[in-house]
Each structure stands twice: as C-alpha cells, then as structure tokens.
C-alpha cells in the first residue's frame, strides 16, 4: 500500500470521527481530494458498517413512500461538512445524490462537487454540474488545479470549460493570479488565456519565456512576444529579443534568433551559427539567408580554428557540400574533444561516414566523442571488427567504451 493510500484512509477515519475538513486532509492539494474520493469508495466496500449506520442494511429493499425521501432517511438532521464529504464519495449513488442537495451552500466541499461533475452516474453528474455552474468565478479559480485534473477524465470536460470561460470573461487579476501557479496545467491555461486576452506586455512575455520551467509556457510566451515586434527599435530589441536570445532553452533562443529577421538585424544571427542546439543553428542560417548572406563560407572560416566554437564543424556538415568532407574529416584528429565529436556529427550530416575513419574514435577518452562515433557506426556495425568490440567491452575499459561496444555488437546481431 502506497503512502498516499495510507494517508487517504487515515483522512477518512478522521472525517468519520468528526474532524474538520482542514484537519483531516490538505484541502489545498488537489490530489488529497482525489485520493479521498477513492479511499471512501474502497473502505465502504471493505467495512460497510462504517457507512450504513443510518441507512437500510445492505440488500434490504425499503419503500420510501411519497412523503419520505432517501435524503430524509439517511440524514434526519442537517449533516456536517465531514459527513457530507464522506457521502459525496460514497459508492451508493443515492447517497452521493442526496449529499449534493446539501452541498449547495457549502463552499468547503466545492472540490468534491467538481469531482462529481465527472461522475459515472448521469443524474448525479447533471446535479453536480448545475451546482458548479452557479458557483462564483473566484471559487472556481481557487480549485483550478483540481478542475484541470478532473478534466483529463472521460466526463471531466464540463468543469474545465467552465473554468476557461470564467478566466476569459472575468477580470484580468483573476487570470494573473494563476500565472505563477506551481501546478503545470494551471500555469499553462493561465498563460494561454493571458496571451489570448493580451494581458501581458511584450517585455514580460519575453522574460517569462526565457525563465519559465515549462516548455509549453515558453513557446506560448516566446511566440506572443515575437508577434508584438514591428520594425527595428532599440527599446523593443532590448526588452524582447535580448531576453529570448539569452535563454538557456534552445526553443526560446531559436525564437529570439528568428525575431532578428523581424527587426531587420540579420547579421546579428551570425554568432548563433555555432550554437550548441541544432534548432538554433538552423534558425540562424535561415535568418542570414533572408538577409542575403551564405552561412557556408562563415562556417569554413571558423573551422580553420574551431577550438573555441566546436559546433561550427557540425554546422558546416548541416549546410555544406561534398567538397567540405575533407575539411571535416581532418578535424577527427583535433586535440579538442568537442571538435572531434562535432566532426563525427558533421560527417553524419554530410552522409560521408567511413568506418576506417571513425572506428578509432571508439577508443577515445571522451564519452561525447564515443557516443557520436557509436551513432555513426550503428548503420554499418557489421563492418566493425568484432574482436575490437569485444576488447572494448572488457571490464577494465571505461564505462562509455563498454556501452558503445555492446550497442554495436547488438546492432551487428552478435
């Protein structure tokens, strides 16, 4: 049994003993409510005596009559929040439906109403949705993370659409309050709505794209920031393009490089020809070509002494011609490991890998070089001597060499 399951069972026990909701579970954590829903259902089957003390015994048919509802039979008095929380999760659909009638004026139980909006029983689902539709928007946003988790379920779209509509139509502060949410889906939705409504200035969009940890938010904000650019102005460049170019994320840097064309600064893309990311290098080449420059001669010039910018070698392979193969091949013996690795990658890009040239690099002390050599030799692994590979797989060899040898032996069917 996992820790979360144990905690959920303990929470049910505390609620059954009459503890307050915020004492029985973490009401700010969406998973606490979801685990509670499962735990009540499981315990109700395992120990029904805990949940049927006021209702008819299991298996007995009861005639409620025209003047007595199941609700009155279960609760002859007004139930507390703890009782209702358990009842809203009960496996008996009549109890869940009866509990919803009491939950209308109980904001503390709104999380469970959200869960019931995806209930497998139609009448319960519709009653819960009617309750949620009348909920003030600020209460919906307070449960945004839970709503989006429930939204992944087969019947969970209603609450998610309600939340999205509330953010699109509500005050800007309501959306901005969710931008820094620790929940990934909540932050994504908030930024998507903020971009749609143009709530954020371009400078903030650029900073968010450069620093945010989520790639979806990075893309949203980077594209929106670049879309605001017009003709080249120093203020726009400093506030929008510079933060994008300085990001550690390749996708964001590529957006910044692409923005150089929009601002008319084509030549500023030249330093990014040797970026460590292939996406950024490709964008830099495109921007230079849009400005009328050919990137290949620039790569050849850097490859005369590539120690400081090793990625120039693979960049030349990505855009070079057959005449560049000899230049790239000579760099396989370069004293800098990064240049050797880039040379192998450049030969792969030029479709000019020769086993005799790359095979000696399987014994290289650099793991990066050996990884590139392995990738280059896998399509022709059957042409690499098995004696060499078995020697490289010996226990006294460095780990990266042993892994490379095993991969190539497998690729050769040995």
VOPAGU-2260 file (C-alpha; in pm, 1 decimal, decimal comma):
REM VOPAGU-2260
SITE   aa  ch    i         X         Y         Z
SITE  UNK   A    0       0,0       0,0       0,0
SITE  UNK   A    1     142,8     336,9    -100,0
SITE  UNK   A    2     192,3     631,4     133,8
SITE  UNK   A    3     -84,4     829,9     -36,4
SITE  UNK   A    4    -330,4     541,6      11,5
SITE  UNK   A    5    -246,4     513,4     381,1
SITE  UNK   A    6    -288,5     889,4     424,4
SITE  UNK   A    7    -622,6     879,7     241,9
SITE  UNK   A    8    -755,5     601,3     464,4
SITE  UNK   A    9    -641,6     792,8     770,0
SITE  UNK   A   10    -818,9    1103,8     640,2
SITE  UNK   A   11   -1142,1     905,7     603,0
SITE  UNK   A   12   -1104,6     782,3     959,5
SITE  UNK   A   13   -1056,6    1134,9    1088,8
SITE  UNK   A   14   -1360,3    1258,2     896,2
SITE  UNK   A   15   -1569,7     967,8    1025,7
SITE  UNK   A   16   -1465,2    1066,4    1376,8
SITE  UNK   A   17   -1597,1    1418,1    1317,5
SITE  UNK   A   18   -1271,8    1604,8    1247,4
SITE  UNK   A   19   -1286,0    1927,0    1047,1
SITE  UNK   A   20   -1200,1    1903,7     678,2
SITE  UNK   A   21    -882,3    2110,1     703,6
SITE  UNK   A   22    -765,8    1893,1     992,8
SITE  UNK   A   23    -839,4    1564,2     820,0
SITE  UNK   A   24    -667,2    1639,7     488,4
SITE  UNK   A   25    -474,1    1905,2     299,4
SITE  UNK   A   26    -761,4    2095,4     139,6
SITE  UNK   A   27    -520,4    2299,4     -77,6
SITE  UNK   A   28    -381,0    1990,1    -250,3
SITE  UNK   A   29    -592,3    1858,9    -542,8
SITE  UNK   A   30    -462,3    1504,0    -505,3
SITE  UNK   A   31    -588,8    1494,2    -144,9
SITE  UNK   A   32    -947,7    1526,5    -270,9
SITE  UNK   A   33    -899,3    1273,6    -549,0
SITE  UNK   A   34    -742,2    1021,8    -310,7
SITE  UNK   A   35   -1021,2    1081,4     -58,6
SITE  UNK   A   36   -1280,1    1000,2    -323,9
SITE  UNK   A   37   -1109,9     666,3    -396,0
SITE  UNK   A   38   -1044,2     582,8     -30,7
SITE  UNK   A   39   -1407,6     630,1      77,5
SITE  UNK   A   40   -1528,7     409,2    -204,6
SITE  UNK   A   41   -1283,2     132,0    -117,0
SITE  UNK   A   42   -1348,0     146,5     256,5
SITE  UNK   A   43   -1723,3     147,3     201,6
SITE  UNK   A   44   -1696,0    -192,7      37,5
SITE  UNK   A   45   -1442,9    -329,2     284,9
SITE  UNK   A   46   -1616,5    -205,2     601,3
SITE  UNK   A   47   -1978,3    -116,1     519,7
SITE  UNK   A   48   -2071,4     -87,8     886,9
SITE  UNK   A   49   -1878,5     241,1     898,0
SITE  UNK   A   50   -2106,3     397,1     637,9
SITE  UNK   A   51   -2451,7     239,0     675,3
SITE  UNK   A   52   -2533,2     304,9    1036,6
SITE  UNK   A   53   -2820,0     539,0     946,8
SITE  UNK   A   54   -2935,6     372,8     625,6
SITE  UNK   A   55   -3103,3      46,3     545,5
SITE  UNK   A   56   -2891,2    -265,7     577,5
SITE  UNK   A   57   -2724,4    -379,6     255,5
SITE  UNK   A   58   -2956,3    -592,1      43,5
SITE  UNK   A   59   -3284,6    -482,7     212,1
SITE  UNK   A   60   -3539,5    -310,1      -6,3
SITE  UNK   A   61   -3702,8      -7,2     152,4
SITE  UNK   A   62   -4024,2     166,1      40,6
SITE  UNK   A   63   -3961,4     537,2      92,5
SITE  UNK   A   64   -4319,0     642,9      21,8
SITE  UNK   A   65   -4440,4     970,4    -127,0
SITE  UNK   A   66   -4363,5    1183,2     179,2
SITE  UNK   A   67   -4022,9    1040,6     271,4
SITE  UNK   A   68   -3712,0    1069,0      56,7
SITE  UNK   A   69   -3388,4     877,2      80,1
SITE  UNK   A   70   -3229,8    1203,6     190,5
SITE  UNK   A   71   -3452,8    1220,7     498,1
SITE  UNK   A   72   -3387,2     857,1     579,9
SITE  UNK   A   73   -3008,7     897,1     569,6
SITE  UNK   A   74   -2995,8    1233,8     745,5
SITE  UNK   A   75   -3287,9    1313,7     974,6
SITE  UNK   A   76   -3082,1    1616,4    1081,6
SITE  UNK   A   77   -2862,1    1863,3     895,2
SITE  UNK   A   78   -2527,6    1690,3     825,6
SITE  UNK   A   79   -2188,9    1847,4     891,4
SITE  UNK   A   80   -1914,1    1903,0     635,7
SITE  UNK   A   81   -1727,1    1588,4     742,0
SITE  UNK   A   82   -2037,9    1371,9     693,6
SITE  UNK   A   83   -2112,2    1530,0     358,1
SITE  UNK   A   84   -1753,2    1485,5     240,5
SITE  UNK   A   85   -1777,0    1111,8     300,4
SITE  UNK   A   86   -2125,2    1091,7     148,9
SITE  UNK   A   87   -2016,9    1275,4    -167,1
SITE  UNK   A   88   -1763,7     998,7    -228,5
SITE  UNK   A   89   -1985,4     703,5    -130,4
SITE  UNK   A   90   -2021,7     414,6    -378,2
SITE  UNK   A   91   -2401,8     422,1    -337,3
SITE  UNK   A   92   -2528,9     666,7    -598,4
SITE  UNK   A   93   -2838,7     752,8    -390,5
SITE  UNK   A   94   -2615,3     874,2    -109,5
SITE  UNK   A   95   -2398,5    1081,5    -342,5
SITE  UNK   A   96   -2706,7    1239,6    -499,3
SITE  UNK   A   97   -2859,6    1310,0    -158,4
SITE  UNK   A   98   -2535,2    1470,0     -42,2
SITE  UNK   A   99   -2532,7    1704,9    -340,8
SITE  UNK   A  100   -2865,7    1851,2    -224,8
SITE  UNK   A  101   -2692,5    1963,0      94,4
SITE  UNK   A  102   -2369,7    2081,8     -72,1
SITE  UNK   A  103   -2510,5    2390,2    -243,6
SITE  UNK   A  104   -2417,0    2634,9      32,7
SITE  UNK   A  105   -2100,5    2454,0     141,9
SITE  UNK   A  106   -1800,5    2619,0     -30,8
SITE  UNK   A  107   -1566,8    2394,5     167,8
SITE  UNK   A  108   -1699,8    2098,3     -30,2
SITE  UNK   A  109   -1674,6    2256,3    -374,5
SITE  UNK   A  110   -1378,0    2031,9    -460,7
SITE  UNK   A  111   -1594,8    1722,1    -425,7
SITE  UNK   A  112   -1871,0    1882,9    -633,0
SITE  UNK   A  113   -1607,7    1927,8    -906,0
SITE  UNK   A  114   -1523,0    1558,6    -886,7
SITE  UNK   A  115   -1890,5    1462,6    -903,0
SITE  UNK   A  116   -1921,7    1663,3   -1226,5
SITE  UNK   A  117   -1739,7    1368,6   -1386,4
SITE  UNK   A  118   -1944,7    1106,6   -1201,9
SITE  UNK   A  119   -2028,9     787,1   -1390,5
SITE  UNK   A  120   -2398,7     820,5   -1294,1
SITE  UNK   A  121   -2582,2    1064,2   -1521,6
SITE  UNK   A  122   -2830,4    1222,3   -1273,8
SITE  UNK   A  123   -2553,7    1280,1   -1017,3
SITE  UNK   A  124   -2330,1    1428,5   -1282,4
SITE  UNK   A  125   -2601,6    1667,4   -1402,3
SITE  UNK   A  126   -2691,4    1779,2   -1049,8
SITE  UNK   A  127   -2326,4    1848,0    -970,0
SITE  UNK   A  128   -2283,6    2043,6   -1292,6
SITE  UNK   A  129   -2588,6    2254,2   -1212,5
SITE  UNK   A  130   -2435,4    2336,6    -874,9
SITE  UNK   A  131   -2097,8    2421,6   -1025,5
SITE  UNK   A  132   -2249,6    2640,4   -1296,5
SITE  UNK   A  133   -2384,9    2871,3   -1026,1
SITE  UNK   A  134   -2052,7    2897,4    -843,8
SITE  UNK   A  135   -1883,8    3241,5    -834,9
SITE  UNK   A  136   -1576,6    3255,5   -1064,6
SITE  UNK   A  137   -1331,8    3330,0    -781,8
SITE  UNK   A  138   -1422,4    2998,7    -618,6
SITE  UNK   A  139   -1368,0    2814,4    -945,4
SITE  UNK   A  140   -1020,8    2958,3    -986,8
SITE  UNK   A  141    -934,9    2856,3    -631,4
SITE  UNK   A  142    -980,8    2495,0    -745,2
SITE  UNK   A  143    -824,6    2538,0   -1088,9
SITE  UNK   A  144    -565,6    2262,5   -1043,3
SITE  UNK   A  145    -829,1    2009,3    -936,5
SITE  UNK   A  146   -1064,0    2110,1   -1217,9
SITE  UNK   A  147    -790,6    2054,7   -1474,4
SITE  UNK   A  148    -700,5    1716,1   -1326,9
SITE  UNK   A  149   -1064,5    1608,5   -1342,5
SITE  UNK   A  150   -1072,2    1748,3   -1695,2
SITE  UNK   A  151    -849,0    1461,5   -1808,5
SITE  UNK   A  152   -1128,4    1215,4   -1727,8
SITE  UNK   A  153   -1373,3    1096,9   -1989,5
SITE  UNK   A  154   -1658,5    1311,2   -1847,4
SITE  UNK   A  155   -1448,1    1588,3   -1699,2
SITE  UNK   A  156   -1472,9    1849,9   -1973,8
SITE  UNK   A  157   -1763,1    2044,3   -1820,8
SITE  UNK   A  158   -1575,0    2189,5   -1523,4
SITE  UNK   A  159   -1270,9    2263,4   -1737,1
SITE  UNK   A  160   -1476,1    2456,6   -1992,7
SITE  UNK   A  161   -1649,8    2643,8   -1711,6
SITE  UNK   A  162   -1314,3    2747,3   -1564,3
SITE  UNK   A  163   -1174,4    2851,9   -1901,6
SITE  UNK   A  164   -1483,2    3059,8   -1973,8
SITE  UNK   A  165   -1460,0    3227,3   -1633,3
SITE  UNK   A  166   -1096,7    3323,8   -1697,4
SITE  UNK   A  167   -1172,3    3456,6   -2043,4
SITE  UNK   A  168   -1465,3    3668,2   -1927,5
SITE  UNK   A  169   -1352,0    3761,5   -1577,0
SITE  UNK   A  170   -1126,3    4039,8   -1450,7
SITE  UNK   A  171    -760,9    4032,7   -1555,2
SITE  UNK   A  172    -644,1    3995,5   -1195,8
SITE  UNK   A  173    -823,4    3661,8   -1178,1
SITE  UNK   A  174    -608,6    3520,8   -1459,0
SITE  UNK   A  175    -287,4    3687,9   -1344,8
SITE  UNK   A  176    -323,7    3527,7   -1002,6
SITE  UNK   A  177    -279,8    3184,7   -1164,9
SITE  UNK   A  178      23,9    3268,4   -1379,3
SITE  UNK   A  179     272,6    3170,7   -1108,7
SITE  UNK   A  180      88,8    2854,6   -1006,8
SITE  UNK   A  181     306,2    2557,4    -915,1
SITE  UNK   A  182      60,3    2332,7   -1097,8
SITE  UNK   A  183     175,8    2282,0   -1457,0
SITE  UNK   A  184    -169,2    2262,8   -1620,2
SITE  UNK   A  185    -293,8    2566,5   -1429,8
SITE  UNK   A  186       4,9    2776,4   -1535,5
SITE  UNK   A  187     -41,7    2667,4   -1896,5
SITE  UNK   A  188    -410,7    2758,7   -1901,4
SITE  UNK   A  189    -349,7    3093,3   -1731,7
SITE  UNK   A  190     -76,4    3189,3   -1978,0
SITE  UNK   A  191    -286,1    3073,4   -2273,4
SITE  UNK   A  192    -576,5    3292,7   -2163,9
SITE  UNK   A  193    -344,2    3582,8   -2081,0
SITE  UNK   A  194    -194,2    3565,5   -2430,2
SITE  UNK   A  195    -538,9    3544,1   -2592,8
SITE  UNK   A  196    -658,0    3847,3   -2397,1
SITE  UNK   A  197    -327,6    4035,3   -2441,1
SITE  UNK   A  198    -299,1    4093,6   -2070,7
SITE  UNK   A  199      81,6    4086,1   -2057,0
SITE  UNK   A  200     326,6    4337,0   -2207,1
SITE  UNK   A  201     584,5    4209,5   -2454,0
SITE  UNK   A  202     874,0    4255,8   -2212,1
SITE  UNK   A  203     707,6    4036,3   -1950,5
SITE  UNK   A  204     625,0    3773,9   -2211,4
SITE  UNK   A  205     989,5    3761,2   -2315,3
SITE  UNK   A  206    1113,4    3731,4   -1956,2
SITE  UNK   A  207     862,9    3455,6   -1884,3
SITE  UNK   A  208     964,7    3265,1   -2198,0
SITE  UNK   A  209    1331,2    3291,2   -2102,3
SITE  UNK   A  210    1289,7    3180,4   -1741,6
SITE  UNK   A  211     982,5    2960,4   -1710,5
SITE  UNK   A  212    1042,3    2590,7   -1642,2
SITE  UNK   A  213     757,6    2460,1   -1861,3
SITE  UNK   A  214     821,0    2424,4   -2235,2
SITE  UNK   A  215     457,1    2489,8   -2329,7
SITE  UNK   A  216     458,5    2821,1   -2143,7
SITE  UNK   A  217     795,8    2902,7   -2301,0
SITE  UNK   A  218     656,8    2851,3   -2650,6
SITE  UNK   A  219     336,1    3043,4   -2581,9
SITE  UNK   A  220     515,1    3345,5   -2440,2
SITE  UNK   A  221     800,8    3345,3   -2690,7
SITE  UNK   A  222     564,2    3338,0   -2989,5
SITE  UNK   A  223     344,5    3607,5   -2836,6
SITE  UNK   A  224     644,7    3828,4   -2757,9
SITE  UNK   A  225     786,4    3797,3   -3109,7
SITE  UNK   A  226     442,5    3870,8   -3259,6
SITE  UNK   A  227     445,3    4213,3   -3094,8
SITE  UNK   A  228     763,5    4323,7   -3276,3
SITE  UNK   A  229     748,6    4574,8   -3555,2
SITE  UNK   A  230    1029,3    4747,9   -3737,8
SITE  UNK   A  231    1355,6    4765,7   -3552,2
SITE  UNK   A  232    1351,1    4986,0   -3245,5
SITE  UNK   A  233    1618,9    4974,0   -2977,3
SITE  UNK   A  234    1364,0    4957,3   -2695,8
SITE  UNK   A  235    1182,6    4658,0   -2841,5
SITE  UNK   A  236    1509,1    4481,4   -2915,3
SITE  UNK   A  237    1640,7    4526,4   -2561,6
SITE  UNK   A  238    1313,3    4433,7   -2391,3
SITE  UNK   A  239    1203,4    4143,2   -2609,8
SITE  UNK   A  240    1475,5    3996,4   -2830,2
SITE  UNK   A  241    1770,3    4016,0   -2589,6
SITE  UNK   A  242    1599,6    3811,8   -2312,2
SITE  UNK   A  243    1497,5    3548,7   -2567,9
SITE  UNK   A  244    1849,6    3522,3   -2706,4
SITE  UNK   A  245    1990,4    3488,2   -2355,6
SITE  UNK   A  246    1766,2    3199,5   -2254,4
SITE  UNK   A  247    1912,0    2860,8   -2166,8
SITE  UNK   A  248    1625,6    2692,5   -2352,2
SITE  UNK   A  249    1701,2    2615,4   -2720,4
SITE  UNK   A  250    1340,8    2666,7   -2829,8
SITE  UNK   A  251    1334,6    3013,4   -2676,2
SITE  UNK   A  252    1673,5    3106,4   -2823,0
SITE  UNK   A  253    1552,6    2993,0   -3164,3
SITE  UNK   A  254    1252,0    3224,8   -3130,9
SITE  UNK   A  255    1489,7    3509,3   -3045,7
SITE  UNK   A  256    1710,4    3433,7   -3346,2
SITE  UNK   A  257    1406,0    3422,1   -3574,2
SITE  UNK   A  258    1298,4    3758,5   -3433,3
SITE  UNK   A  259    1623,1    3912,0   -3564,5
SITE  UNK   A  260    1478,0    3896,1   -3913,3
SITE  UNK   A  261    1161,8    4069,2   -3796,8
SITE  UNK   A  262    1367,4    4353,4   -3652,1
SITE  UNK   A  263    1594,3    4379,6   -3957,3
SITE  UNK   A  264    1910,5    4265,7   -3773,1
SITE  UNK   A  265    2004,1    3973,4   -3996,5
SITE  UNK   A  266    2377,6    3992,5   -3933,2
SITE  UNK   A  267    2325,8    3958,5   -3556,3
SITE  UNK   A  268    2235,2    3592,6   -3618,9
SITE  UNK   A  269    2595,8    3505,3   -3710,2
SITE  UNK   A  270    2712,0    3414,7   -3354,3
SITE  UNK   A  271    2427,4    3163,7   -3330,9
SITE  UNK   A  272    2557,0    2965,3   -3627,9
SITE  UNK   A  273    2769,2    2779,0   -3374,2
SITE  UNK   A  274    2505,4    2739,4   -3105,5
SITE  UNK   A  275    2505,4    2404,0   -2926,1
SITE  UNK   A  276    2145,3    2345,0   -3039,9
SITE  UNK   A  277    2074,5    2226,0   -3394,6
SITE  UNK   A  278    1741,4    2412,3   -3393,1
SITE  UNK   A  279    1908,9    2742,5   -3310,2
SITE  UNK   A  280    2178,3    2686,2   -3574,8
SITE  UNK   A  281    1912,4    2616,9   -3838,1
SITE  UNK   A  282    1725,4    2935,8   -3746,0
SITE  UNK   A  283    2047,8    3137,2   -3762,8
SITE  UNK   A  284    2123,7    3004,5   -4111,5
SITE  UNK   A  285    1770,7    3091,3   -4225,6
SITE  UNK   A  286    1794,0    3446,9   -4093,4
SITE  UNK   A  287    2129,9    3503,1   -4262,6
SITE  UNK   A  288    1998,1    3371,5   -4593,2
SITE  UNK   A  289    1697,1    3602,5   -4562,0
SITE  UNK   A  290    1946,7    3887,7   -4531,6
SITE  UNK   A  291    2135,8    3773,6   -4841,4
SITE  UNK   A  292    2431,4    3601,0   -4669,7
SITE  UNK   A  293    2552,4    3244,0   -4729,4
SITE  UNK   A  294    2637,7    3072,0   -4398,3
SITE  UNK   A  295    2867,7    2807,5   -4551,5
SITE  UNK   A  296    3170,3    3037,0   -4602,2
SITE  UNK   A  297    3127,8    3165,0   -4247,7
SITE  UNK   A  298    3140,9    2807,4   -4118,8
SITE  UNK   A  299    3451,0    2730,7   -4325,3
SITE  UNK   A  300    3627,5    3033,3   -4181,8
SITE  UNK   A  301    3555,5    2925,8   -3823,5
SITE  UNK   A  302    3660,0    2566,3   -3898,8
SITE  UNK   A  303    4012,6    2689,1   -3968,3
SITE  UNK   A  304    4044,1    2714,7   -3589,1
SITE  UNK   A  305    3730,9    2565,8   -3429,7
SITE  UNK   A  306    3862,6    2509,2   -3077,0
SITE  UNK   A  307    3660,1    2798,4   -2932,1
SITE  UNK   A  308    3345,8    2717,5   -3134,9
SITE  UNK   A  309    3333,8    2340,0   -3189,9
SITE  UNK   A  310    2973,6    2339,2   -3313,7
SITE  UNK   A  311    3093,5    2516,5   -3630,2
SITE  UNK   A  312    3210,6    2178,3   -3758,8
SITE  UNK   A  313    2871,7    2010,4   -3732,9
SITE  UNK   A  314    2712,5    2330,4   -3864,1
SITE  UNK   A  315    2926,3    2304,6   -4176,2
SITE  UNK   A  316    2813,1    1945,7   -4214,0
SITE  UNK   A  317    2449,3    2057,4   -4189,1
SITE  UNK   A  318    2477,0    2308,0   -4474,4
SITE  UNK   A  319    2796,4    2217,4   -4656,8
SITE  UNK   A  320    2864,4    2039,2   -4985,1
SITE  UNK   A  321    3067,9    1731,4   -5079,4
SITE  UNK   A  322    3379,3    1943,8   -5116,0
SITE  UNK   A  323    3364,8    2014,7   -4741,0
SITE  UNK   A  324    3401,8    1648,5   -4644,9
SITE  UNK   A  325    3781,3    1652,4   -4644,0
SITE  UNK   A  326    3791,4    1960,2   -4420,4
SITE  UNK   A  327    3554,6    1799,7   -4170,2
SITE  UNK   A  328    3742,0    1467,1   -4184,2
SITE  UNK   A  329    4074,1    1628,5   -4093,0
SITE  UNK   A  330    3916,9    1750,1   -3767,7
SITE  UNK   A  331    3859,8    1394,1   -3644,3
SITE  UNK   A  332    4210,2    1412,1   -3500,5
SITE  UNK   A  333    4173,2    1755,5   -3341,5
SITE  UNK   A  334    4311,0    1778,8   -2984,0
SITE  UNK   A  335    3983,2    1927,8   -2850,5
SITE  UNK   A  336    3724,5    1658,7   -2772,7
SITE  UNK   A  337    3430,8    1882,6   -2863,5
SITE  UNK   A  338    3574,0    1937,8   -3210,5
SITE  UNK   A  339    3626,2    1562,5   -3263,4
SITE  UNK   A  340    3265,4    1491,8   -3158,9
SITE  UNK   A  341    3135,0    1766,0   -3387,4
SITE  UNK   A  342    3344,7    1632,9   -3674,6
SITE  UNK   A  343    3180,3    1290,5   -3646,6
SITE  UNK   A  344    2837,1    1455,7   -3632,8
SITE  UNK   A  345    2930,8    1668,6   -3935,2
SITE  UNK   A  346    3028,6    1362,0   -4137,0
SITE  UNK   A  347    2694,8    1203,0   -4048,8
SITE  UNK   A  348    2514,0    1516,4   -4169,5
SITE  UNK   A  349    2711,2    1504,3   -4494,5
SITE  UNK   A  350    2643,1    1130,5   -4529,6
SITE  UNK   A  351    3017,4    1073,2   -4555,0
SITE  UNK   A  352    3095,9     834,2   -4269,0
SITE  UNK   A  353    3375,6     585,9   -4342,1
SITE  UNK   A  354    3426,4     301,8   -4097,7
SITE  UNK   A  355    3805,1     320,4   -4113,4
SITE  UNK   A  356    3798,6     690,2   -4019,7
SITE  UNK   A  357    3550,6     672,3   -3731,9
SITE  UNK   A  358    3634,3     331,5   -3586,0
SITE  UNK   A  359    3948,3     450,7   -3396,5
SITE  UNK   A  360    3734,2     702,0   -3204,2
SITE  UNK   A  361    3558,4     417,3   -3020,1
SITE  UNK   A  362    3872,8     411,6   -2805,3
SITE  UNK   A  363    3852,2     786,9   -2736,8
SITE  UNK   A  364    3877,9     902,5   -2373,3
SITE  UNK   A  365    3586,0    1143,2   -2426,8
SITE  UNK   A  366    3239,4     997,1   -2374,4
SITE  UNK   A  367    3088,1    1257,3   -2610,6
SITE  UNK   A  368    3319,4    1151,2   -2892,7
SITE  UNK   A  369    3246,1     781,9   -2836,6
SITE  UNK   A  370    2868,4     848,3   -2836,4
SITE  UNK   A  371    2892,5    1024,3   -3171,6
SITE  UNK   A  372    3114,4     750,8   -3314,2
SITE  UNK   A  373    2869,2     484,1   -3198,1
SITE  UNK   A  374    2575,3     663,8   -3360,3
SITE  UNK   A  375    2773,0     699,2   -3684,0
SITE  UNK   A  376    2876,3     331,9   -3693,7
SITE  UNK   A  377    2547,3     165,2   -3596,7
SITE  UNK   A  378    2410,3     153,4   -3955,4
SITE  UNK   A  379    2726,8     -32,0   -4060,7
SITE  UNK   A  380    2804,6    -214,0   -3735,6
SITE  UNK   A  381    2858,7    -544,5   -3916,8
SITE  UNK   A  382    3170,9    -392,6   -4077,6
SITE  UNK   A  383    3334,1    -309,7   -3744,6
SITE  UNK   A  384    3569,0    -594,0   -3635,5
SITE  UNK   A  385    3405,5    -796,7   -3360,4
SITE  UNK   A  386    3746,3    -855,8   -3199,5
SITE  UNK   A  387    3782,0    -482,1   -3146,3
SITE  UNK   A  388    3433,2    -452,2   -2998,0
SITE  UNK   A  389    3487,7    -745,9   -2761,6
SITE  UNK   A  390    3813,8    -589,9   -2645,1
SITE  UNK   A  391    3637,3    -258,7   -2580,5
SITE  UNK   A  392    3368,2    -437,6   -2376,8
SITE  UNK   A  393    3620,7    -578,2   -2129,5
SITE  UNK   A  394    3568,9    -490,9   -1764,4
SITE  UNK   A  395    3887,9    -284,0   -1742,1
SITE  UNK   A  396    3763,7     -46,4   -2011,2
SITE  UNK   A  397    3591,7     287,6   -1929,0
SITE  UNK   A  398    3215,5     259,9   -1897,2
SITE  UNK   A  399    3134,7     469,4   -2204,6
SITE  UNK   A  400    3354,2     246,4   -2421,7
SITE  UNK   A  401    3194,2     -72,5   -2287,2
SITE  UNK   A  402    2844,1      63,2   -2354,7
SITE  UNK   A  403    2942,9     162,3   -2709,9
SITE  UNK   A  404    3089,3    -180,6   -2780,8
SITE  UNK   A  405    2780,2    -361,8   -2652,7
SITE  UNK   A  406    2546,9    -142,1   -2859,0
SITE  UNK   A  407    2745,1    -203,5   -3175,0
SITE  UNK   A  408    2765,2    -577,1   -3111,1
SITE  UNK   A  409    2387,8    -587,7   -3069,6
SITE  UNK   A  410    2340,2    -380,4   -3385,4
SITE  UNK   A  411    2557,6    -631,4   -3570,9
SITE  UNK   A  412    2349,4    -920,5   -3437,6
SITE  UNK   A  413    2634,3   -1064,0   -3232,0
